[in-house]
Amino acid sequence: MAPSEAPTSEMTDLTVNPIAPKGTAKRDALRANEIAVQSMWEKENVFESDAADDGKEKFIVTFPFPYSNGHLHIGHAFSLTKSVFRAQFERHMGKNVLFPFAFHCTGMPIQA
């Protein structure tokens, strides 16, 4: 969605129940909302990027992923969030952004 476009009707119709239900109802409501939003993202191709020469400036973000032989710490999350923020910022500025998802040699999913 370009910065100047209005939100879709699906996005404006999303609601959150202000009264917290008991038991697993809250979890179920959150999961239903997650499924609805993810299906909307899939339908709108939000996270797909086309490298065709459409006149848009291109931008790529890479992330120095952590190795699986160490412990994760807050620095990993700090570094990743900077990359994610920059990718989203550039996408909202109208650029064609690529933030590739890859797998480490160990088979673990990483963003690289």
N, C-alpha and C positions, 0 to 999 in steps of 0.2 A: 504494500500500500504506500503510495507516494505521500510525502508530508502534507500536500494540499488537499488530499482526498478526505472525505468525511468517513467516519467509522461505518462499517457494514451494519445491517440490521441485526445480524447474529450477535455482533459485539455489543450493541446498545441494549439488546434484550437479555443479556446475562445478568442474573441476580444472585445475591448471596442472602441466605436466610438469616435475619438478625437475631433470631432466637436459637440458641444452641440446643439441638436435639440431644436426647439421652441415648446411651448405648452406642451402637455402631452406626446410627443414622447420620451423625455428623461426618464420619469417615466416608459413608456411602454417598452422601451429598457432595463432598469434596471430590470423590472419585468420578461421580457423574459429571461434575463441572469440568474436571480435567479431560475426560473423554470428549466432551462437547467442544472444548477449546482446541484440543489436538485435531479433531476431525475438521474443524473450521480451518486450522492452519494447513492441513493436508489439502483441503479443497482449494484454498487460495494460493497454494504453493509458496507459502511464506518463506520457507527456508531453502528454496531452490534458487540457483543462480544460473543464468544463461550467459555464456562467454561470447555470444554473438556480438558482432560489431554494430551496436545499436546507437552509437554516439555517446553513451554514458561512460563516464570515467570509471576505470577499473581499480579495485582495491583488494589486496589479499592480506590476511592476517595469519601468522603462524604462531605456535605456542611451544616453548621449550618444555616438553612433557617430563614428568618425574619418572625415574627408573623404578622398576618394581622391587628392587633389592633394598630400598630404604623405607623409612616411615613417612607417611604423608604428614605435613604440618601446615600451619596457617599461611605460610609463605607460598605454598602451591596454590591455594585458593586465591590469595591476593594477586598473584601473577596471572592466573587464568581469568579472573574477573576483569582485569584491565584489558585483556585481549577481547573478551566478549563485549565489553562496553564499547571499545573502539569500533568493532565490527558493526554493532547495532547503530552507533552514531553515524558512521559513514553510510550505512544503508538508508538511514532516515534522511541523510543529506542528498540522496538520489544516486549514489554510486552503485555500481555493480560489484558486490562484495562476495569474496570467496573466503570461507573459514573452513578449510577441509577437515574432515574427520578421518582418522586413519587407525591402524592397528600396529602395536609394537611387535617386535620379533617374538615376544612371548605369547602373542595371541590376545593380549588384553587390549580393549578399545582405548584409544587415546585421541586427543585432538592435537594434530601436529601441523 
